[in-house]
């Protein structure tokens, strides 16, 4: 597992807009997916409350989603919430909560 040191960026492959639509080459623990699902749900809820998420943080999250190809550039707060919600449901599918992939 790569170590992340303060002030240094992790070397992560497949995170850019050219990331494949195919499944990831490695699986992860169910508890990791459950934690990410919960984190995304909290973030989505906080984004629904005006001012609850600082604009700088929301902008960084938006940029990450844009670079990953999960959000079109220039999206608004509603678009970001929908992108987070979509990712959340795809992770729930990966965890086995749904029999079919979400649309």
SVG drawing of the C-alpha trace seen along z (x, -y; Angstrom):
<svg xmlns="http://www.w3.org/2000/svg" viewBox="-31 -30 37 39">
<polyline fill="none" stroke="black" stroke-width="0.4" points="0.0,0.0 1.5,-3.4 2.3,-5.7 1.2,-9.2 3.4,-11.8 2.2,-15.3 2.9,-17.7 3.4,-15.0 0.8,-13.7 0.0,-10.1 0.9,-8.3 -2.6,-7.1 -3.3,-5.7 -6.6,-5.8 -7.9,-8.9 -7.9,-11.3 -10.6,-11.9 -9.2,-9.1 -10.0,-6.5 -11.6,-3.4 -15.3,-2.5 -14.2,1.0 -14.1,2.4 -11.1,1.6 -8.4,4.3 -8.5,4.8 -11.3,5.1 -11.5,3.5 -12.9,4.5 -16.7,4.1 -16.0,1.9 -14.0,-0.5 -16.9,-0.8 -19.3,-1.2 -17.2,-4.0 -17.0,-5.8 -20.8,-5.4 -21.4,-7.0 -18.9,-9.8 -20.5,-10.6 -24.0,-10.6 -22.8,-13.1 -21.1,-15.3 -24.2,-15.2 -26.4,-16.2 -24.1,-19.0 -24.0,-20.3 -27.8,-20.6 -27.5,-23.1 -26.4,-26.5 -23.0,-27.4 -22.4,-24.2 -19.5,-23.3 -17.0,-26.0 -16.9,-27.1 -13.2,-26.3 -13.7,-22.8 -16.8,-22.4 -14.6,-23.7 -11.9,-21.2 -14.4,-18.3 -16.0,-19.6 -12.5,-19.7 -11.8,-16.1 -15.1,-14.9 -14.4,-16.8 -10.9,-15.3 -12.4,-11.9 -15.0,-12.4 -17.9,-12.2 -19.0,-15.8 -19.0,-18.0 -16.9,-21.2 -18.8,-24.2 -21.4,-22.2 -23.4,-23.9 -24.0,-22.7 -27.0,-20.6 -24.8,-18.9 -22.2,-18.1 -24.7,-16.7 -26.1,-14.5 -22.6,-13.3 -21.9,-12.4 -25.2,-10.6 -24.5,-8.7 -21.0,-7.6 -22.7,-6.6 -25.1,-4.4 -22.4,-2.8 -20.5,-2.0 -23.6,-0.5 -23.9,1.7 -20.3,2.7 -21.0,3.6 -23.9,5.8 -26.8,3.7 -28.4,3.7 -28.8,6.6 -28.2,4.4 -26.0,1.4 -27.7,-1.9 -28.4,-4.0"/>
</svg>
